[in-house]
Amino acid sequence: MSGEPRRCGWAPADDGAYLAYHDEEWGVPSHDDRHLFEMLVLEGAQAGLSWSTILHKREGYRRAFDGFDPARVARFTPARVERLLGDATIVRNRAKIEAAIASARATLEVQRDEGSLDEYLWGFVGGAPVINRWRRSGQIPAETEVSRAMSKDLKRRGFRFVGPTICYAFMQATGMVNDHLTTCFRYAPLAGGPV
């Protein structure tokens, strides 16, 4: 274990995909509409499950949901939903599949109304990451006032599986908040401090 960087406690040392996600993606500010849509869908798909389950099905999701192209997903038909319900590479839950399609349609409306999904979502944090300073995992909230506001507005716009806890997990994943512990080797680079 010597030589290993210090990480947040939730990143299991024996899961390479999970470690890569923690080290390379989680908490990194994302401004790509397709990636933001992907993370909204995946965080919603996680509801009631472990993130490890979703992470290990991610490539299946990318294939099943046409690379998370919202314009393509928005056109999915009831027949496509039935096919997806038989696809073992994703979570076969009708409500979650239909939620992804509804969220794709809502994404297209947001892009028309706000210019981009990026501009709309990052508006909730004033366009810049919230840099927290948590020393212990127990200090990190499950939801915040901002995630509650985001959830409420996303639901109003037709997004589904976007409760306040899901929204906060999404904010963490896409770098809208830096919730790496201050002892984690990823904290300082993402907080704008010395590498």
N, C-alpha and C positions, 0 to 999 in steps of 0.2 A: 504494500500500500504506500510505501515511502515514494516520494516523487509525484504522487497524485495531487492535483490541486484541490483546495478545499471548496466544496460545493454546498448548495442548499441541501438540507436533509432529505427532501422528497425525491431526489434523483438516485435511484437504486444503482449501486456499483456493478451489479451483475447483469445489467440490461444495456447493451451497446446502443440500441436505438433510442432508449430513454435518455442515456447520457448525452448522446449527440444532440437530441432535442434541447436538453437543458443548456448545453455548452454553446450551441450554435444558433438556436432560434428563439427560445423562450426569453421574452423581455427585450428582444431587439426591435426597435421601432420599424413597423411595416407601413408603407404608404401605397402598396400595390392593391388595387381594388379586387383583383382575383384572389390574392392571398387573404385579404380581409374577409371576403365572402367565404372562402374555404374554412377559415378559423371560426366564423360564426356557425357554419354548418357542423363542423366537428365538435365544437364545444357544446352545441345543442344535442348532438348525437351521444355525447358522453353522459347526459343526465341519467343518473341511477347506475352508471357503470364506472369502471376505472379508466383513467386516462391511458393506461398501458393498453387496454383493450382497443381503444380508438387508434392509438399510435400504430399498433401492429396491423390495423386494417386500413391505414391511411392510403396506401397505394391502391387498394381495392376501391376505396372511395373516389380516388382521382380517376380511375378508369370508369367506374359506374356513373359518376357525375360529370363526365366529359371535361375533365381537367378543371372543374369548378368554373366553367365559363357561364356566368349568370344568364346570358342571352340564350344559350342552348338549354340550360336546366329549366328556365322559365317555360320552355315549349314542351316539356315532358308531358306525355299523355297518360291517361289511366292505364293503358296497356303497358306503358313503360314502367309505371309503378308496380304493376303485377309482376313484371320480369325482375324488377329490383327486389321484390319480396322473396324471390327464389335465389338471390345472389348471396352466397355464404361469405363473400369477401367483405361485406358490410354488415352493419347491424340491421337485421330484417325486422324493422318496426314500422308499420304503416304510418303512424302519426309522425314519426321522425322523418321519414322519406317525404311525406306530403308537406311537412314543415320546410324542408330544404327547397322544395319547388316554390312554395309560397314566398319564402325569403328571397329566392332568385327574382321573382316578379317584383317584390318590394325593392330589391336592389336596383333594378332597372328604373323604377320610379324615382328613387333617391338620386340616381345618376342624372336623370332628366331635370329634377327639381333643384338639386344642390351642386351639380357639376361633377361630383364624384362621390363614391362611397367613402373614400379617404377623407375628403374635406368635411363631409357630414360627421363621420364618427370622431375624427380628431378634434372637431369643434367642442366636444364635451370636455376635453382637457385643455382647451385654449390653444390647441395646435402643437403643444410640447409635452414630453413625458413628465409625469409626476414622479419625482425622485423621493422614494421613501427611505427610511433608515432603520429597518427592522434588524434586531440582533438575534431574535429567536422566532421560530416558525409560529409559535403561539400568539405572537403579536399581530400577525397578518390577518386582516379582516376577510370575511367571506363575501361581503358586499359593502358598498359605500354609498354615500349620497349621490355621487356621480353615476355609479352603476345603476342605482334605482331610477335616476332620471333618464339614462340611456335606455333601460329596459322599457320604461313607460312609453317613450317616444318610438322605439322600434316596434312595439306592439301596436301602437296607434297607426303606424305605417304599414302594418300587415306582416311583419316578421313574426315567426313562431319559434318556440323553445328559446326564448331570450329573457328569462327571468333575471333578477338582479345578481344572483350568484353566478349564473352563466355569463352574464355581461362582465362581471368583474374578472372571471377566469379568462375571458376573451381579452380584456384590457391588459392583463398580465402577460398573456401569450404574445400579443402584438406590440408590446413595448409602450403602451399608453401609460403604464405605471412600471416603475422598476421595483419589483418586489423580491429581487435576489437579496438574500441576507447580506449584511455588511461584511460578514466574514467570508463570503463566497468570492471566488476569483473573478466572477463575471460582474460583480457589483460595480467596482470602480470604473471599468471601461464604459459601462452603460450609463453611469452617473456623470460621465464627462471628466472623471478624475484621472490620475496617473494609471497607466496600464501595469 
